[in-house]
Amino acid sequence: MKNKILMFWFIVAVVIVSTILIFVKPTKLGLDLVGGSRLILEAETTDSIAKITPDVMNRLQFAIEQRVNKLGVAETVVQQVGDKRLLIEIPNVTDLKEAKAFIGETAQLEFKKEGKAPDGSPIWVSTGLTGQDLAKSTLSTDATGQWVVSLEFNAEGAKKFADLTKALVGQQMAIFFDGELQSAPRVNEAIYGGKAQISGGESGFAYDEAERMVNLLNAGALPVPAKIVEENTVGPTLGADSIAKSKKAGIIGLSAVMIFMIAFYHVPGLIADIALVIYSLILFAAFKTIPVTLTLAGIAGFILSIGMAVDANILIFERTKEELRAGRNLFTAINSGFDRAFTSIFDSNMTTIITCTILYLLGTSVVKGFALTLALGVIVSMFSAITITKNFMHLIFGTGELKHPGLFGLKKEEIGQSYEATETKREKARFGILD
Amino acid sequence: MINTSRKNLVHVVKYRWWWMLLTTILLVPGIIAMIYSSVTYSNHSPMKVGIDYTGGTILQYGLEQKLQNSDVAKTRKNLEQAGIENPYIQILNVNSDQQKNTKSNINSIISIRTKFIDKGSNDQEKISEQLNKEYTNPELISVSSVGPTMGKELFKNSLIAVTLAFLGIVAYLSFRFRFDYALAAILGVLHDVIFVCGVFSILGLLYNVQIDGLFITAILTVIGFSVHDTIVVFDRIRENLRYYSKKMSFGEIVDASVNQTLTRSINTSLTTLITLLALYFFGGVTTRDFVLAMILGIAIGTYSSIFFCSMLVDFWNDNQNKAKVTA
C-alpha cells in the first residue's frame, strides 16, 4: 500500500509540472494554423555551373536567408532538404504574392556592351562587370523626379567600371537585371569614382519596382537560378478558422468518449476519464516542451490518439470484469486484468509506433507532424492508461470482495458464473491468488 | 470450458462461408471501380489523384456570398476564356454555425485547380482578376502548388512507406507470434486497405473525390489500427491455446477467443469512431477526406479482425490437420 500512495503523489507531481509547463511555454503553431508560406525551392544548373555542389547550396541558402530576413518577419526557416532543394517557411505573410516573387528572383545584375553575333546581327555581350562588384545600392530620384536605382561599386568594381566606360566612350552600354534589359545609356565620357545609376528606360521605374530591385541587389544575387517546385500558403483567416474548428472537434470528441466510458464502465470508466484528462495534460505539456509544431494533421493525430488511449483501458476493464465474473476478489481481478491485457496493449502499440516511425522518416512535413503527435500520444498513453488507472483503481477499490457489482457495470447474478481460469503457479503468485 | 453460461454471440468458424461471402460483397464493388478507373483515367490510376501526386496548383478564395452549383459552370467558362487550361472548380460551403466562432465572414470557399503554375506564368493573376470581376471581394485564402517532378517523388515515397510499414509489421508479428498469424494479420490489413481504396475510387467516380498525401497517412494509420485489433484477438487465441488446447478443438478456441474480445473490439472502435466523427463534422474542411478514410478503415478493420483474420487462421489450421491425416 505504501508503494501505491507514493505512486499517487508521483502522479500528482507530474500533473502539476505539466500544468505549469502548459501555462509557461508558448504553443508552436504550424503555418496551416497561423497562416504563412511554405516553399520548396529547387536549384537549377546553368551553363557555367553544371553541377549543384554542397558549396553552391550553401551560397544559395545564405543568399535566400538574406532576402527572407529583409521581409522583417520573425521565426522564418531556411534549410536544405536533399541535395538540391531548400525549404523556406515564412509565417504571418499577408501579401502572399510579394514574398514569393521576392524569393524566386535570381537578381543577376550584368553590364553588357555592343557586339556582333556570328551571323553578323548586333547582340549584347558580357563585360565581366556584374552585381558581385557592387558595394551597395540605394533608391533615389534623378533631376526630373524619376525613381532611379543608384549603384556604388566596391574598389575592384570601380576600377572595372572606369576601364569599361573609358573603352566604350561614344557607344551604348546596357544594364541587364535577371536577363531583362533595364536601360542602355550612351557613354559620353569615362566615369571615375565608382558610382552609377539605373533609370527605368523610357517608361521609368514605378516606386515598387525600383525598391524591389534595390532590396534584391543589396541582398545579393543567387549563385544559381532557383525555382519554386512546391508551395503551400495559407492565409490568416483560414488558419484562424481551422484552429477554432479543431478546438471544437477536440472538445466534443473528448466529452463524448468520456460520457461513453462512464455509461459503459461506471466507476472504472470515471477513473479512465480522469486518466484521460491527465493524459491530455501530459501530452500537451510534452508538445510545448519538445517543442512539437502543431499542424492541422498533428491535431488530428492528437484527437485520434485520445481514442487509442482509451483502448488500453477498455482492454483492461473487459479483462477485469471477466475475472470478477469468475468470482475473484477485487485486488486479484484488477491485477490480473492489467497483467493479462498488457501483452495485447504492448504489441498493438508497438505496431502503431512502427508505422509512425516509417511515416516520420519518409513522409512530407505534414505527415511528419501527424506521425510525431500520434507516436508521442501512444507512448504517453502507456503511462496514463496503465500506471495511473491501475493506481487509482487500487486506491479506490482496495482489496476486499466486490460488494456492489453495479460499480463495474456488472449484475449480481453474473458473479461466479463463468470463466474458469487456470493459472500456472507463477501467475498465481503474480496476481496474488490464494487457493 | 470457456464461457459456459454466456452464449457465443458470433460464430466465426461455423458460418465460415457466409463471412467469406460477406467479405466478397464488401470488396468487389470497390475492386470493380478501381479496375474501371485504371482503364478510363488518362493516368491509369485506380483512384482519382490530387495535385500532391500529379503536380498542379490549387487556389482557394473565400467569398462572402453563398455559392450555388450553377456558379461552377459559369466560372469555369469564364476562366477558360481568360486562357486558363482545364480549370477544375469545387465549392465548399462553410457551415454558418461554425462560422460564428471565427471573425471571418466567409460563407463559401471556391477552390480552383489548374496545371502547375510555373515560374514566369501569370495564370494566378488572371484567375484573381477573373474572380474579382465575377464576385465581390474574393479573398485568396490558400495556395498549394506541387511541381510535376515533386509529385512523382511524393508518389514514390508513399509507396515505399506503405511497403515498409507492411514489412515492419510482418517482421514484428512473426517475432512475437507465428508467421502464419502474421500472414493472416497482413491479409486482414490488405482487405481493409482494398476496401478503403475501393470506396475512395467509387467516390472519385461519383463525386470527384481526390486522394492526396494525407490519404496515404490515413491508410497507414488504418494499417496500424487494423493490426492492433487483430493482435488483441490473436493474443487471446494464443493465451487460450496455452490453457485449453487439450480440452477444446482449435476452432472452438478461435470462436471463444473472438467472443471474449468482442466487447472490447467493438468498444474500442466506437471510442475511436466517436473522436473521428467529431473531427468529421466539426473539424476543418481540409482534413475531411482524411478523416473519412480513417472512419471507413477503422470500421472495416474491426470487422476484419473479428471475422476475416480469425477465420483465416482457423482455415489454415484445418487444412494443415487434414494434410496430416491424409499423410
Interface residues (C-beta under 8 A of the other chain):
Chain A: D32 I40 E42 L96 K97 G104 K227 I228 V229 E230 E231 N232 T233 V234 G235 T237 L238 A240 D241 S242 A244 K245 S246 K248 A249 G250 I252 G253 L254 A256 V257 F260 M261 F264 L296 A297 A300 I303 L304 I306 G307 M308 V310 D311 I314 L315 E318 E322 R340 T343 S344 D347 S348 N349 M350 T351 T352 I354 T355 C356 T357 I358 L359 L362 G363 T364 V366 V367 F370 A371 L374 Q417 S418 Y419 E420 A421 T422
Chain B: M1 I2 N3 T4 S5 R6 T57 Q60 G62 V94 Q98 Q99 N101 T102 K103 S104 I106 D118 K119 Q124 E139 L140 I141 S142 V143 S144 S145 V146 G147 T149 M150 L154 N157 I160 A161 L164 A165 G168 I169 Y172 L173 R176 G213 L214 I216 T217 L220 T221 I223 G224 F225 V227 H228 D229 I231 V232 D235 R236 E239 Y243 Q260 T261 T263 R264 N267 T268 L270 T271 T272 L273 I274 T275 L276 L277 A278 L279 F281 F282 G283 G284 T286 T287 F290 V291 M294
